Amino acid sequence: MSVTGPTFDLVVAANRLPVDRVVDDLGTSTWRRSPGGLVTAMEPVMRGRVAAWVGWAGGPGPAPEPFREKGVYLHPVGLSPTEIQEYYEGFSNDTLWPIFHDVIVPATFHRNWWNTYRRVNDRFAQAVAQVAAPGATVWVHDYQLQLVPAMVRALRPDVRIGWFNHIPFPPVELFSQLPWRRALIEGLLGADFLGFQRTADAENFLRSCRRLLSMTTKADTVTFTTPGDDPSARRTVRASAVPISVDFKGLDELARTPEVITRAAEIRASLGNPKILLVGIDRLDYTKGIRHRLKAYGELLADKAIAPPDVTLMQVSTPSRERVDAYRHLREEIERTVGSINGEYSDIGSPAVHYFYQSYPHAEMAAMFLAADVMLVTPLRDGMNLVAKEYVACRHDLGGALVLSEFTGAWDELHQAFICNPHDVEGVKQTIMRAITAPQDERRRRMKALRKRVADHDVQRWATLFLESLASAPEKPHRPTRASDEEMRGAERANRSNLRTSDNASEQTGEQ
Ligand code: GDG
């Protein structure tokens, strides 16, 4: 194909650009950092790299001209209002998202959404092919772009293609529900390397290749042949876990600034200087277990185990996908529950729940983390959950306690957190109480271990490991693994004892 304009040795393709175009009432447009975990993770990785980023600019209409932002060449992809509805809100967020998250809400299937998904994926692939230099490395992100790897390969067989899945990959029994399951797997297998958050996700993917497409898998690789069974067209793709992380050093430094430390004290003072401040910060999403957390908290208040003003909860729910029905309903439900808890258990001037449906600047988030005695991270299913790791990175004072759901990718690494199964209300209540009452020594010991893990496995290491894995695929990259194997075994031991404690809580109570 003919190539015009600048080309790059590294091309990132993600649904969203790292910035969104915001147009005000007067038609003036400005750029604002786009929300969500992917951009948070990639921002420090892209700093200082010469690269292009292909993505949607966040609004309807034709693509704005490419431009540079902090050294990165941003190549926007335009989406029409119908495409936003059918590719983004529809197929990505109302079909794939529920299937990939244990069908917490039912998935919706529409053939026209699928057709639009294919068309938009093709547009992304064309844009990637346009900006990729000969032999470039192409890094495709997430479930919105599962067809892009094969589409790019068809256009540009000279480039190396990697894909990283930020969300879980479902068990074959759920993935099979998708009428387009074969096309999705074939789309992904256009890549040289497929990265997942957890080993279990990579295994789920490989199982789907075997069960649904009768492909041969060996360890973490899958070999497939194109139609016609031409042996020269046989390709081997590696699928393996590369868990994402946070910019530990950047967050640690930010949380040590006098401004953030002062702000953390101000936040506590504004909330009435509670003895114990519980905090939850999530995108408002049904995967995050916000309802389950509120139920457990409400019951603890009803049991008189805790009460404001000594103990209070601050829940920040960042607006997300507001035009998708399931998200609108969830917001109503959460706000009703907060209202009813406050109606029943608040005192004048000391509410039981401080609820915010807003987004905050980065430094304000760090101050909230520093202010939180107990951080509640209770998803029903989450690829990783960066909030858990951000909390740990901000606690340079070794204060605070992390309550973490076993259904997050983060749990695989952070076994010194206080474990919870969000479906087990009694267990969540007891875990919250354990986190509140744990002796300071124990909390400091746990936090120290958590911080070591996140510091050693930060986002820069994640990006390096992903790019090394892509460069050497289908072989593994050459790097020492013995130390991390030992760490994983230690973590496994911690997990077994944690699980026992959590299960005992419910078994003793005998009720849910
Ligand atoms: C997906 C996967 C995976 C939230 N509110 C504000 C704000 N945030 C930031 C958090 C965090 C990010 O957004 C959310 O990341 P999560 O990982 O918690 O969740 P998802 O958005 O669902 O991310 C997830 C992730 O991708 C990365 O692979 O971990 O499993 O679902 O960084 O701090 N940031 C600011 N203001 C807010 O109000 N500045």
Boltz pocket constraint, residues with backbone or C-beta under 6 A from the ligand:
constraints:
  - pocket:
      binder: B
      contacts: [[A, 35], [A, 36], [A, 37], [A, 38], [A, 40], [A, 41], [A, 165], [A, 166], [A, 167], [A, 244], [A, 281], [A, 282], [A, 283], [A, 318], [A, 358], [A, 359], [A, 360], [A, 361], [A, 362], [A, 365], [A, 382], [A, 383], [A, 384], [A, 385], [A, 386], [A, 387], [A, 388], [A, 390]]
      max_distance: 6.0
